Amino acid sequence: MGCRQSSEEKEAARRSRRIDRHLRSESQRQRREIKLLLLGTSNSGKSTIVKQMKIIHSGGFNLEACKEYKPLIIYNAIDSLTRIIRALAALKIDFHNPDRAYDAVQLFALTGPAESKGEITPELLGVMRRLWADPGAQACFGRSSEYHLEDNAAYYLNDLERIAAPDYIPTVEDILRSRDMTTGIVENKFTFKELTFKMVDVGGQRSERKKWIHCFEGVTAIIFCVELSGYDLKLYEDNQTALGALLSSCDPQWAGSCWFPIRPQLRMTSSSLRDIILT
């Protein structure tokens, strides 16, 4: 009788084998999953990289997905122009044509309904075109490093007729250039060469950066995004430049932690960029 296994022992052995199989399967799955952590300041291109991966590896955007970006793109265009107009007074720049002052009043009166409906009316289109064409507004746009302005401003404002058309459907280029604030943590998965990539996009705004540290666990690689053309631009969330935020992120206490064992380095390969930064 001592040589025989009881029913309880047999069931325990079966459970043990199932657990072992599950652990082996989970181990193999984890070896095939690559976790990529996207870090960087706001407007450094993290969400754009996610969109590009979707286009390259996940079939891109279908017609309905493209249509969903229309309200955001219209908001980006309107928001860019209103930022330029607001900056005129701060930079002590006048309109070249005094009549544009009335258009500026109309712009602020019409933008609310336009943004809520996700469309640019013919009246608003005329106002926006006249304001954008004014040499004073163009001069203010040329000094955009002195206030916060998205880098897609000229792209959309130079193509207002197309964007304002009733049958407008955003193109892939329009979608890639669109900007929306990422809050919280967003995970996107795609497959490449039998490997599953999990790309984790964290919010770039200052209030979100405290959430980065726990995302480091289990990462295969970190992609730290930096907008080289915007190193001296003001961030949306505070008055610090993008370069200043990058330097503050490269904190020595991070470098010595178990999460970030390799000390980060900032390499200035452009002599002109180095001269501007160090003077």
C-alpha angles and dihedrals in degrees: 000000000000091000094057122090117231119232089251092055092049091050090048090052091050091050090049092052091048091051091049091051091048092050092049091048092048091048091052091047092051091050089055093048119086115197115207119189117206114208134170145105122294114290092018093124104261096132090043090058089052090052091049091052089051090052095046102038109017105047097267125244122329123212095272092048090051091051091053090064094058097090091048093050092048089049090051091052094047093042092051093053094045090052090052092049092048091051093056093081094043091052092042093238121150129209112259089223113045089211089071089073088071090047088054090056089049091049093059091044094052102038097075096060091039094054093046092051095038094231140101113230121217089252093053091044091057092049093049094047093051093047094047091049094052112109090225092058090046090052089051090049089053089060095049092129086074093063136020114282127155116243091234093066098101093041093059099032092053090055102043095132092061095042093048094051112117091232094046115147116183117245124222089259090053090051094048090052095048118108128209129165112256113214126181121001124312123193123202125184130201135163127234126170093346091307123116114222118201109196113196116201114195125195112272096206117107093246089058098048094085087069094063100083100069090048091067092075111106097001119150095197140358122223109200108193121210126179101222094191091053102049091122098039122113116251120239095236099049144355094269121113122242090248091053091052090050092052092048089051090055090071116169091226089061091050092057096046127100089245096058109025097165116074110237119236132204112213118192104201096171115078092203091051090048092051093050094048097046097046 
